[in-house]
Amino acid sequence: MKMIRLRTITLACVSVFTISWLSFAQAAGQAAAPESRSTSAQAEQKAPPPAADQPQSSSQNPPTPAGELPDAPSSSKTEPSLEDLGFSASQTQADAQRQALLDKRTHMLKIHQRMGLITTIPLIATVATSLNAGGKNTSTASRDLHTALGGLTGDLYFVTAYYAIRAPRVPGTETRGPIRFHKVMAWIHGPGMIATPILGIMAYDQKNKGEKVHGIAQAHGPVAIVTAGAFGAALLSVSVKF
């Protein structure tokens, strides 16, 4: 009887010890889990940030291809064309015929200007010799020199006028400024260059006959002076900037 009680008490003690040990082990495992989690969190907080010059992972910044600068503008981008700005193809293409016309006009007007400068030399000489071409005591040689210089001036003048008249006109161009004044003066010295030689021939014939210059031939001097003045003004208008 005592033996049975002893076994029962021993079995009960073993059972209680086993249950207590299992409960203690379970509690210890649950306490260790949060401690490990807190330890890892502290380690992450204490970890130093990555250095500025340390290359980041390829998932954040892909590597730059060799020979190409980062953020460089793409070579495929082009500037806007004239058509994008509203100009048609016909407006942007050069007009060869119009350009040739402009080149010819420019060439002829340059010759016109050079011939005008050359004409100035005999014109001044003609005006200077006119002082000894009139009067009763004027020699025949003085009149002949004045007449020859006047003829040379007239020939050079009409050659000069030819290049101005025959220069092609460019449609759409407008005359303004000194060129307009130059053309106005041409309406004065042009008729004067025609009238002056005619009046001069009449005066020359009258003087050779021993007559006094009379009639319309007397206008030879005044017309010549007005013509020379208008020619000089026209020449200065395209030669001097004002």
C-alpha positions as CSV (number, residue, x, y, z in Angstrom):
1,M,0.0,0.0,0.0
2,K,2.8,2.3,0.9
3,M,4.6,1.3,-2.3
4,I,1.6,2.4,-4.4
5,R,1.4,5.8,-2.7
6,L,5.1,6.4,-3.2
7,R,4.8,5.7,-7.0
8,T,1.8,7.9,-7.3
9,I,3.6,10.8,-5.5
10,T,6.7,10.4,-7.7
11,L,4.6,10.3,-10.9
12,A,2.8,13.5,-9.8
13,C,6.1,15.3,-9.1
14,V,7.5,14.3,-12.5
15,S,4.4,15.6,-14.2
16,V,4.4,18.9,-12.4
17,F,8.2,19.3,-13.2
18,T,7.6,18.6,-16.9
19,I,4.7,21.0,-17.2
20,S,6.6,23.7,-15.4
21,W,9.7,23.2,-17.6
22,L,7.6,23.4,-20.8
23,S,5.9,26.6,-19.7
24,F,9.3,28.2,-18.9
25,A,10.8,27.3,-22.3
26,Q,7.8,28.7,-24.1
27,A,7.9,32.0,-22.2
28,A,11.7,32.3,-22.8
29,G,11.2,31.8,-26.6
30,Q,8.5,34.5,-26.8
31,A,10.7,37.0,-24.9
32,A,13.7,36.3,-27.1
33,A,11.8,37.1,-30.3
34,P,11.0,40.8,-29.6
35,E,14.5,41.3,-28.2
36,S,16.0,40.1,-31.5
37,R,13.7,42.4,-33.5
38,S,14.6,45.4,-31.4
39,T,18.3,44.6,-31.8
40,S,18.0,44.5,-35.6
41,A,16.1,47.8,-35.6
42,Q,18.8,49.5,-33.5
43,A,21.4,48.1,-35.9
44,E,19.6,49.7,-38.9
45,Q,19.4,53.0,-37.1
46,K,23.0,53.0,-36.2
47,A,24.1,52.1,-39.7
48,P,25.9,55.1,-41.4
49,P,24.4,56.6,-44.5
50,P,26.1,55.8,-47.8
51,A,28.9,58.2,-48.9
52,A,28.2,60.9,-51.5
53,D,30.7,59.5,-53.9
54,Q,29.7,55.9,-53.3
55,P,28.0,54.5,-56.5
56,Q,24.4,53.6,-55.9
57,S,22.8,50.5,-57.1
58,S,22.1,49.9,-60.7
59,S,18.3,49.8,-60.0
60,Q,18.3,53.5,-59.0
61,N,20.8,55.1,-61.5
62,P,21.5,53.0,-64.6
63,P,25.1,53.3,-65.8
64,T,26.0,56.0,-68.4
65,P,27.1,54.6,-71.8
66,A,30.7,55.2,-72.7
67,G,31.3,58.3,-74.9
68,E,28.0,60.0,-73.9
69,L,27.8,62.7,-71.2
70,P,25.0,62.5,-68.7
71,D,21.9,64.7,-69.4
72,A,23.4,65.6,-72.8
73,P,20.9,66.9,-75.4
74,S,19.9,64.3,-77.9
75,S,21.4,64.6,-81.3
76,S,18.1,63.8,-82.9
77,K,16.6,67.2,-82.0
78,T,16.8,69.7,-84.8
79,E,16.0,73.4,-85.1
80,P,12.7,74.5,-86.6
81,S,12.8,74.8,-90.3
82,L,11.6,77.8,-92.3
83,E,8.5,75.9,-93.3
84,D,7.8,75.4,-89.6
85,L,7.9,79.2,-89.2
86,G,5.3,79.7,-91.9
87,F,7.4,80.3,-95.0
88,S,6.4,78.3,-98.1
89,A,8.9,76.4,-100.2
90,S,8.5,78.9,-103.1
91,Q,9.4,81.8,-100.7
92,T,12.5,80.1,-99.4
93,Q,14.0,79.1,-102.8
94,A,16.3,81.5,-104.5
95,D,14.9,83.2,-107.6
96,A,17.8,82.8,-110.1
97,Q,16.2,85.0,-112.7
98,R,15.6,87.8,-110.3
99,Q,19.1,87.5,-108.9
100,A,20.6,87.7,-112.4
101,L,18.5,90.8,-113.1
102,L,19.7,92.4,-109.9
103,D,23.4,91.6,-110.7
104,K,23.1,93.1,-114.2
105,R,21.4,96.3,-112.8
106,T,24.1,96.7,-110.2
107,H,26.9,96.3,-112.8
108,M,25.4,98.8,-115.1
109,L,24.8,101.4,-112.4
110,K,28.4,101.1,-111.2
111,I,29.5,101.9,-114.8
112,H,27.1,104.8,-114.8
113,Q,28.6,106.2,-111.6
114,R,32.2,105.8,-112.9
115,M,31.3,107.5,-116.2
116,G,29.6,110.3,-114.3
117,L,32.8,111.0,-112.4
118,I,34.9,110.9,-115.6
119,T,32.4,113.3,-117.3
120,T,33.0,115.8,-114.5
121,I,36.6,116.5,-115.7
122,P,35.8,117.9,-119.2
123,L,32.6,119.5,-117.9
124,I,34.7,121.7,-115.5
125,A,37.2,122.4,-118.2
126,T,34.4,123.5,-120.6
127,V,32.9,125.9,-118.0
128,A,36.4,127.3,-117.4
129,T,37.2,128.0,-121.1
130,S,33.8,129.6,-121.6
131,L,35.2,132.8,-120.1
132,N,37.4,133.3,-123.1
133,A,35.0,132.1,-125.7
134,G,32.7,135.1,-125.9
135,G,33.2,138.8,-126.7
136,K,34.5,140.7,-129.7
137,N,38.2,140.1,-129.1
138,T,38.0,136.4,-128.4
139,S,40.3,134.4,-130.6
140,T,39.2,131.5,-132.8
141,A,41.5,129.1,-131.0
142,S,39.7,129.8,-127.6
143,R,36.3,129.2,-129.2
144,D,37.5,126.0,-130.8
145,L,38.9,124.7,-127.5
146,H,35.7,125.5,-125.7
147,T,33.7,123.8,-128.5
148,A,35.9,120.7,-128.4
149,L,35.6,120.3,-124.7
150,G,31.9,120.9,-124.9
151,G,31.5,118.1,-127.5
152,L,33.6,115.7,-125.4
153,T,31.5,116.5,-122.3
154,G,28.3,115.8,-124.3
155,D,29.6,112.5,-125.6
156,L,30.7,111.2,-122.2
157,Y,27.4,112.5,-120.7
158,F,25.2,110.5,-123.1
159,V,27.3,107.4,-122.5
160,T,26.8,107.9,-118.8
161,A,23.0,108.3,-119.3
162,Y,22.9,105.2,-121.5
163,Y,23.9,102.9,-118.6
164,A,21.4,104.5,-116.3
165,I,18.5,104.3,-118.8
166,R,19.3,100.7,-120.0
167,A,19.9,99.3,-116.5
168,P,17.0,96.8,-116.0
169,R,14.4,97.6,-113.4
170,V,13.8,95.1,-110.5
171,P,10.0,94.8,-109.9
172,G,8.9,95.7,-106.4
173,T,11.8,98.1,-105.6
174,E,11.1,101.6,-104.4
175,T,13.2,104.7,-105.1
176,R,13.9,106.7,-101.9
177,G,16.3,109.1,-100.3
178,P,19.3,110.4,-102.3
179,I,18.4,108.2,-105.4
180,R,15.1,110.1,-105.7
181,F,16.9,113.4,-105.6
182,H,19.4,112.1,-108.1
183,K,16.6,111.3,-110.5
184,V,15.0,114.7,-110.0
185,M,18.2,116.4,-110.9
186,A,18.4,114.3,-114.1
187,W,15.2,115.9,-115.3
188,I,17.1,119.2,-115.2
189,H,20.6,118.4,-116.5
190,G,19.2,115.9,-119.1
191,P,17.3,118.5,-121.2
192,G,20.1,121.0,-120.4
193,M,22.7,118.7,-122.0
194,I,20.6,118.6,-125.1
195,A,19.9,122.3,-125.3
196,T,23.3,123.6,-124.4
197,P,25.2,122.2,-127.4
198,I,22.5,123.4,-129.8
199,L,22.6,126.9,-128.4
200,G,26.4,126.7,-128.4
201,I,26.5,125.8,-132.1
202,M,24.2,128.8,-132.9
203,A,26.4,131.1,-130.9
204,Y,29.5,129.7,-132.5
205,D,28.2,130.3,-136.0
206,Q,27.2,133.9,-135.2
207,K,30.7,134.6,-133.7
208,N,32.4,133.2,-136.8
209,K,30.4,135.4,-139.0
210,G,31.6,138.4,-137.0
211,E,28.1,138.9,-135.6
212,K,27.2,139.6,-132.0
213,V,25.5,136.7,-130.3
214,H,21.8,137.4,-130.4
215,G,18.4,135.8,-130.2
216,I,18.0,132.5,-128.5
217,A,21.7,131.8,-128.7
218,Q,22.2,134.3,-125.9
219,A,20.7,131.6,-123.5
220,H,23.7,129.3,-124.2
221,G,25.6,130.6,-121.1
222,P,22.8,130.6,-118.5
223,V,21.5,127.2,-119.7
224,A,25.0,125.7,-119.5
225,I,25.5,127.0,-115.9
226,V,22.2,125.6,-114.7
227,T,23.0,122.3,-116.4
228,A,26.4,122.0,-114.8
229,G,25.0,122.9,-111.4
230,A,22.3,120.2,-111.6
231,F,24.8,117.6,-112.8
232,G,27.1,118.4,-109.9
233,A,24.2,118.2,-107.4
234,A,23.2,114.8,-108.8
235,L,26.7,113.6,-108.6
236,L,27.2,114.6,-105.0
237,S,23.8,113.0,-104.0
238,V,25.1,109.5,-104.7
239,S,28.8,110.1,-103.9
240,V,28.5,111.8,-100.5
241,K,26.5,110.5,-97.6
242,F,24.3,113.1,-95.8
